[in-house]
């Protein structure tokens, strides 16, 4: 009777098979032997630049779409429109197309953060899953051919099908990277304005220093500059609490009001002490922005867009720094400095006018209520969906990813009292501990490299080096924008450890040249060029990589706590640089960049000896992880070609099929009992 039951089960699966009701199939399972490597054609695809991939995708796949011959002319183009599904090890089944499976994998593996440089991980995951699913498709097709004709696919037919299906699925998965809706554009615009305002206030104190309450002491001005960093950590802490309690949208609006208030306090200040207060308020808003903007955009955007959106907000930050320098040419005078400060409020007011277009985070809404209709409405607008089934699938992606990236024990039935402390858990795990220490060291090195001494006090540094210090300051701002673009190109090609070593070494050499030039051995123009080199090398490594290590190398459940402690440490070090550099410059004079050179040398040595290279982010490594994670699952109807050429069955059809399967199982149990 057990044999009869098994036969009935196989027949019931076969009735839903893409190969027809007469096929007995138990699906295919991934294993290290059956799925062993990324197809060569896909490796070449992965090595191309992303723009080249976009250009080549249509050329490669168009003939396939027109002729429908992706199977190697095996006579398999006439198929049922069978729904693909996965049978888990516990017997439960989930219905998803191969594209939906790939999107679910991306949601689980890419953190909910919009972070510059994440494009590499996003793309590697797409490549890995495309090959993984294509090999399952090929295995299933091979089983069918063996069952019906007695012959397996030959190696050429396997490779041809594998390559074509991989490219077809990759093309479908990468659609998200080029599909942007109007609501998402408004969200990016409004969030980017917060980062622009932060960048503007990083550099706004440079140009008007001689005109803001003339006669102030060095210590008073240092405190005015450093007050920005006093508010930063406070804002970062409060932002997390506000985002959880008031929602991402509510927290962003509060941050906007803080920018308005801080700008008005500075612009109307009767004394430098009040300027310090306004500067601290703006620091709170800026610290909140560094936390809220990546989270908000990461929760709105699909996984394939988070790296791109993170890059856009980074450009908004550096452009804000440049604009502050340019505005200084017009308003840095005894009567115009208050208008420079008021521009912070003006930009925030404009942003406030756009907030009716600001949507709430669907992840936050679903976290409070998994049945939220508002979350579903927002998802439909953000993705441009037309059908409720598409929305429900996206909701499952959100819920599944949120669960996998949570530190709470999902099997805990004690009411949450035994939830793990993620910070303690990170330090207890030996594999994660080195990453945590490396992240903290990199955050310290990022600030103690002295980069913000240039942006906070470039006017002080360039005084005597160039006739108009503001020209040198603006030149550094422009170079900073260009270097950010160069960094984007390099991060797509180079390892993270390699970039840190090049960055620290280049900045170290630049510091030495600056010191030697200021001592009269080289001209002032050489010193100016060395500062430009110093800024460029920072942007390719020590600027973005410490943050990217967290988003790219940590497990999803550790990303939030690791990012929190990194943010706090970064702001604390930023405060010390802003407060003490004027004293360092006054005491050491031409040797003021000497302490920064020592820090950079130590950073290079640490990276060389201890810093791990980015692990688990190549397509082959990611595919091996997928095989390991899904070894207990059985895949049915992994029909990539059918997915692309036919619309999937409706959810009703799938539910009817599952009901039939359950009924057949119940009947078999009754027969076994008799």
Buried (B, 14 or more C-beta within 10 A) or exposed (E): EEEEBEEBBBBBBBBBBBBBEEBEBBBBBBEEEBBEBBBEBBBEBBEEEBEEBBEBBEEBBEEBEEEEBBBBEBEBBEBBBBBBBBBEEEEEBBBBBBBBBBBBBBBBBBBBBBBBBBBBBBBBBBBBBBBBBBBBBBBBBBBBBEEBEEEEBEEEBBBBBBBBBBBBBBBBBBEBBEEBBEBBEBBBBBBBBBBBBBBBBBBBBBBBBBBBBEEBEEEBBBBBBBBBBBBBBBBBBBBBEBBEEBBBBBBBBBBBEBBBBBBBBBBEBEEBEBBBBBBBBBBBBBBBBBBBBBBBBBBBBBBBBBBBBBBBBBBBBBBBBBBBBBBBEEBBBEEBBBBBBBBBBEBBBEBBEBEEEBBBBBBBBBBEEEEBEEBBBBBBBBBEBEEEBBBBBBBBBBBBBBEBBBBEEEEEEEEEEEEBEBBEBBEEBEEBEEBBBBBBBBBBBBBBBBBBBBBBBBBBBBEEBBEEBBBBBBBBBBBBBBBBEEBBEBBBEBEBBBBBBBBBBBBBBBBBBBBBBBEEEBEBEBBBBBBBBBBBBBBBBBBBBBBBBBBBBBBBBBBBBBBBBBBBBBBBBBBEBBBBBBEBBEEEEBBBBBBBBEBBBBBBEBBEEEBBEBEBBBBBBBBBBBBEEBEEBBBBBBBBBBBBBEEBBEBEBBEEBBEEBEEBBEEBEEEEEE
